[in-house]
Amino acid sequence: MNEGIKSYISDLFKYIDTYEKNYDSFDIEAFLQTYNGIYAVFQALREQRERAVEVDQQFLERIKQGPLSSSDLRQLTIQILISFFESIADTDGQSNRAYLYCRERRDSKRDVTYFEKFLVPLLVREGSLNNNFKLNRFFMKEIARFIEKFGSGLTRDLSPEDFNGMTGGRKLLELQLRRAGLGEDLAEDRNSLEFHLRSVGEFERMKKKGSLFEQYLRQWDYLVEESFMDRVKQTAMIVWSNIRSLFSNYRYFRLALTQRNSAYIFYGLLILLFILLAFIIPISWNSYSDGRLNELDGRVEKARETINK
């Protein structure tokens, strides 16, 4: 098993190098399978201390070959994976050299604080991970999984006010934590935070923070989707309601005309009405004239037939 995980670690760093040097050749599926294959043996290494130390040394050698900040993928992969390794596999402080090396290069020494304050903002930064949403979502889930296992986890009684006070990236992380811990249909539960946030338009406001936020919210079905015809009907209803209100009271009508926007709308409608009448009246008159002429022709033909008889 030890040779197997060493090979996996070697492959993992090859994928990272490919991502940095030739992104078009980067195989995301192979990268994710390799990452998950490495993670899968961490639990077994708790009971195999000598092999755990060897794996730790393998990590350290590979990590030292380049700066951690050379790419967002390298930083996210190493910092998250090595934190899992230390938390799961290291039981006696003998297999944590790679972790200590990485931690010394952090602005915060506490794992969860570092993830929340530095890795999550890195994820939601414009152009992060070459705008690869699948990679982004994977690492967001990994950060949430670490916090759930080794941090304080989610706050079950989180209030809308507390949520609104968070940064954009922290909001996405909190929503991911809640989906992992409470289920993925929270927006349909009338008693949930998600239902309230969707009702008051918070998710629509979050969507405006960027395409990444919109992708997450659409992936989670947290946005209220409306068809084009629904929007047209809603707009028409609003316009009709405003028109009815405008003409419902003469004093209000006179007052409204003193306002620039209302006056523009009223006179614009009048101009539109006259333009329509300018087309409709001649067309209708020609149609009426043609009908009368056809009727007269019919009568003349009947008269001729009667005379000929």
C-alpha positions in Angstrom: 0.0 0.0 0.0 2.9 2.4 0.8 4.3 2.2 -2.7 0.8 2.7 -4.1 0.2 6.0 -2.2 3.7 7.2 -3.0 2.8 6.8 -6.7 -0.5 8.6 -6.1 1.3 11.5 -4.5 3.8 11.7 -7.4 0.9 11.7 -9.9 -0.9 14.4 -7.9 2.0 16.8 -8.2 2.4 16.0 -11.9 -1.3 17.1 -12.4 -0.6 20.3 -10.5 2.5 21.0 -12.7 0.3 20.3 -15.8 -2.3 22.7 -14.5 0.3 25.5 -14.0 2.3 24.9 -17.3 -0.3 23.6 -19.8 -3.8 24.0 -18.5 -5.4 22.7 -21.7 -3.9 19.3 -21.0 -5.0 19.2 -17.4 -7.2 16.2 -16.7 -9.6 17.2 -14.0 -11.2 13.8 -13.5 -7.8 12.1 -13.1 -6.7 14.8 -10.6 -9.9 14.3 -8.5 -9.6 10.5 -8.5 -5.9 10.8 -7.4 -6.8 13.2 -4.7 -9.6 11.0 -3.4 -7.3 7.9 -3.6 -4.7 9.5 -1.4 -7.4 10.7 1.1 -8.9 7.2 1.3 -5.8 5.7 3.0 -5.3 8.3 5.7 -7.5 6.5 8.2 -5.5 3.2 7.7 -2.2 5.1 8.3 -3.3 5.9 11.9 -2.4 2.3 12.8 0.7 2.1 10.6 3.0 4.6 12.1 6.2 3.7 10.1 4.3 4.0 6.8 2.7 7.2 8.0 6.1 8.7 8.6 7.3 7.6 5.1 4.2 9.2 3.5 4.8 12.4 5.5 8.4 12.5 4.1 7.1 11.9 0.6 4.7 14.8 1.0 7.4 17.1 2.4 9.8 16.3 -0.5 7.2 17.0 -3.1 5.9 20.2 -1.4 9.4 21.7 -1.1 9.9 21.4 -4.9 8.0 24.6 -5.5 6.5 27.6 -3.8 3.0 26.9 -2.3 1.6 30.1 -3.8 2.7 29.3 -7.4 -0.9 28.6 -8.3 -4.3 28.6 -6.6 -4.6 24.8 -7.3 -1.3 24.0 -5.7 -2.1 26.1 -2.6 -5.6 24.7 -2.2 -4.6 21.1 -2.8 -1.6 21.0 -0.5 -3.0 23.1 2.4 -6.3 21.2 2.5 -4.9 17.7 1.9 -2.0 18.0 4.3 -4.3 19.3 7.0 -6.5 16.3 6.6 -3.4 14.0 6.7 -2.2 15.6 10.0 -5.7 15.5 11.6 -6.5 12.0 10.6 -3.2 10.0 10.3 -0.8 11.7 12.8 -1.5 10.4 16.3 1.9 10.8 17.9 3.4 13.9 16.3 5.9 11.8 14.3 4.2 12.3 10.9 3.5 16.0 10.8 6.7 17.5 9.3 4.9 18.3 6.0 2.0 19.9 7.8 4.3 22.1 10.0 6.2 23.2 6.9 2.9 24.3 5.3 1.6 25.9 8.5 4.7 28.0 8.9 3.8 29.6 5.5 0.3 30.6 6.6 -0.9 34.0 7.9 -3.0 32.1 10.5 -1.8 29.0 12.3 -5.2 27.7 13.1 -6.6 25.5 10.3 -10.2 26.5 10.3 -9.4 30.2 10.6 -6.9 29.9 7.7 -9.4 28.1 5.6 -12.2 30.7 6.2 -10.1 33.8 5.9 -7.6 32.9 3.2 -8.6 29.8 1.2 -12.3 30.6 0.8 -11.5 34.2 -0.5 -9.0 32.5 -2.8 -11.8 30.3 -4.2 -14.3 33.2 -4.8 -11.7 35.5 -6.3 -12.3 36.6 -9.9 -10.9 34.0 -12.3 -10.1 31.5 -9.5 -9.1 28.0 -10.7 -9.3 29.2 -14.3 -13.1 29.6 -13.8 -13.4 25.8 -13.5 -16.6 25.5 -11.5 -16.2 21.8 -11.0 -12.8 22.3 -9.3 -14.2 25.2 -7.3 -17.2 23.3 -6.0 -14.9 20.3 -5.1 -12.6 22.4 -2.9 -15.6 24.2 -1.3 -17.0 20.9 -0.3 -13.5 19.8 1.0 -13.2 22.9 3.2 -16.7 22.4 4.5 -15.9 18.7 5.2 -12.8 19.7 7.2 -14.7 22.3 9.3 -17.5 19.8 9.9 -15.0 17.1 11.1 -12.4 19.1 12.9 -13.9 22.6 13.5 -17.0 23.9 15.1 -19.2 22.8 12.2 -22.3 24.7 11.2 -24.4 27.1 13.3 -27.9 25.5 13.3 -29.6 28.6 14.7 -28.0 31.1 12.4 -30.2 34.2 12.0 -30.7 36.1 8.8 -29.0 39.1 10.4 -25.9 37.0 11.2 -25.9 35.6 7.6 -26.2 39.1 6.1 -23.2 40.2 8.1 -20.9 37.6 6.4 -18.6 38.2 3.4 -19.7 36.7 0.1 -17.3 33.8 0.3 -18.2 33.0 3.9 -21.9 33.0 2.9 -21.2 30.3 0.2 -19.3 28.3 2.7 -22.0 28.5 5.3 -24.7 27.4 2.8 -22.4 24.5 1.8 -22.1 23.5 5.5 -25.8 23.6 5.9 -26.5 21.5 2.8 -24.0 18.9 4.1 -25.4 18.8 7.6 -29.1 19.6 7.2 -29.9 18.4 3.7 -30.2 19.8 0.2 -33.9 20.7 0.1 -33.7 23.5 2.7 -35.1 26.2 0.4 -38.4 24.3 0.2 -38.7 24.2 4.1 -40.8 27.2 5.1 -39.1 27.2 8.5 -35.5 27.2 7.2 -33.0 30.1 6.8 -32.7 29.3 3.1 -36.5 29.7 2.5 -36.5 33.1 4.3 -33.4 34.3 2.4 -35.0 33.4 -0.9 -38.2 35.0 0.0 -36.6 38.4 0.8 -34.4 38.3 -2.3 -31.1 37.7 -0.6 -30.0 35.1 -3.1 -30.9 37.5 -6.0 -28.6 40.0 -4.4 -25.8 37.4 -3.9 -26.1 36.5 -7.6 -25.0 40.0 -8.5 -21.6 39.5 -6.9 -20.4 37.5 -9.9 -20.9 34.6 -12.2 -19.4 32.1 -9.6 -22.0 33.1 -7.0 -24.7 32.7 -9.6 -23.4 29.2 -10.6 -23.5 28.1 -7.0 -27.0 29.4 -6.4 -28.3 27.9 -9.6 -26.6 24.6 -8.8 -28.4 24.5 -5.4 -31.8 25.7 -6.9 -31.8 28.7 -4.6 -32.8 31.2 -7.4 -36.5 31.8 -8.4 -36.5 31.1 -12.1 -39.1 33.0 -14.2 -39.8 32.5 -17.9 -39.7 35.4 -20.3 -43.5 35.4 -20.6 -43.8 35.5 -16.8 -41.6 38.7 -16.7 -43.7 40.2 -19.6 -46.9 39.5 -17.7 -45.6 40.9 -14.5 -44.3 44.1 -16.2 -47.7 44.5 -18.0 -49.6 44.2 -14.7 -47.4 46.8 -13.1 -47.9 49.2 -16.0 -51.6 48.7 -16.1 -51.9 49.2 -12.3 -50.0 52.5 -12.6 -52.2 53.6 -15.5 -55.4 52.8 -13.5 -54.0 54.7 -10.5 -53.1 57.6 -12.7 -56.7 58.0 -14.0 -58.5 57.1 -10.9 -58.5 60.6 -9.4 -58.4 63.9 -11.3 -56.3 65.7 -8.7 -53.8 62.9 -8.6 -53.8 62.9 -12.4 -52.9 66.6 -12.5 -50.3 66.2 -9.8 -48.7 63.2 -11.6 -48.4 65.3 -14.8 -46.2 67.7 -12.9 -43.7 64.9 -12.4 -41.2 64.4 -15.2 -41.4 60.6 -15.5 -45.2 60.5 -15.2 -45.6 63.2 -17.8 -43.2 61.4 -20.2 -45.2 58.2 -19.8 -48.6 59.9 -20.3 -47.6 62.0 -23.4 -45.6 59.0 -24.7 -48.8 56.9 -24.5 -50.8 59.7 -26.2 -48.2 59.9 -29.1 -48.2 56.1 -29.4 -52.1 56.1 -29.5 -52.1 58.8 -32.3 -49.5 56.8 -34.3 -51.6 53.7 -34.0 -54.8 55.6 -34.9 -52.9 57.0 -37.9 -52.4 53.5 -39.2 -55.7 51.9 -38.0 -58.2 54.5 -39.3 -57.0 54.5 -42.9 -56.8 50.7 -43.0 -60.3 50.4 -41.4 -61.7 53.1 -43.8 -60.2 51.3 -46.8 -61.6 48.0 -45.6 -65.0 49.6 -45.1 -64.9 51.3 -48.5 -63.9 48.0 -50.2 -66.8 46.3 -48.4 -69.3 48.9 -49.5 -68.0 48.8 -53.1 -68.3 45.0 -53.2 -71.8 45.3 -51.9 -72.7 47.9 -54.5 -71.2 45.7 -57.3 -73.3 42.8 -56.1 -76.4 44.8 -56.3 -75.6 46.0 -59.8 -75.0 42.4 -60.9 -78.3 41.3 -59.5 -80.1 44.2 -61.3 -78.5 43.3 -64.6 -79.6 39.7 -64.2 -83.2 40.8 -63.4 -83.3 43.1 -66.5 -81.9 40.4 -68.8 -84.6 38.0 -67.7 
